């Protein structure tokens, strides 16, 4: 060959062109694990997809897989092998051997929620649930008359403990002596929709004196709100505004604008923008918050509201440092 350098240059240019063309392909897919309407997390994601459709007129394939992880993986593989890209990994924090899976499909772009991994074909959106949970914990401590509050979830993972840690820190910020009960139902098929199990945990906490209970339990969570309402106690919703489920019994809801993250991810992917592989969304970005509306107006006094607003501002400004459990796998 007369000019090997020229050959290498041409090869690299063609390779880059091929990769760019491939990266520009836009055929997104979202695979849900379990029912959309019955899981507040799934509902929020679906809202983001719908917003994208209305904004662009483009489609995004939505598939509902079974609750078994094998069914979910099968749907993910099918999406990747059919040429979908990006493919959303909605439950990245619960997926075993996630890196191994992603590396099987290097030509596919993956968008993962609530998990940070340094992989070239993965873009992570991490929501600062601990910041919103801090506000929920502070409000719970302000509202509690027994000075005992509870936290109910399903699978005991570092991700779920990020909710618990923020909640605990917020409650102790108001009252260092407050008692916090915690409970997880466990990891088994259908756990995230097992309302009876989480309601039983909540009932046990109320028997011990808890009068405010925060649920971070997905599709099972509304059963906690129902259980506390039945006994005249207060619950805290999660993911979307659940104040209206049991008006006068839901102290607030810690909302995650996952719809905002999904919409932003789809728009970036549509434009072929993959400059970074990580984006954090929290109170400062209006992606996390707690809700005040007509349904909980009677439960939150102006003094309580003002205190929460001050705390929110201090978190955004960095005056209050909310600990992220995932940083060292412990609560302060």
Secondary structure, 3 states (H helix, E strand, C coil): CCCHHHHHHHHHHHHHHHHHHHHHCCECEEEEECCCCCCHHHHHHHHHHHHHHHHHCCCCEEEEECCCHHHHHHHHHHHHHCCCECEEECCHHHCCCHHHHHHCCCCCCEEEECCCCCCCCEEEEEECHHHHHHHHHHHHHHHCCCCEEEEEECCCCHHHHHHHHHHHHHHHHHCCCCEEEEEECCCCCCHHHCHHHHHHHHHHHHHCCCCEEEEECHHHHHHHHHHHHHCCCEEEEEECCCHHHHCCCEEEEEEECHHHHHHHHHHHHHCCCCCCCEEEECHHHCCEEECCCCCCCCCCCHHHHHHHHHHHHHHHHCCCCCCCHHHHCCCC
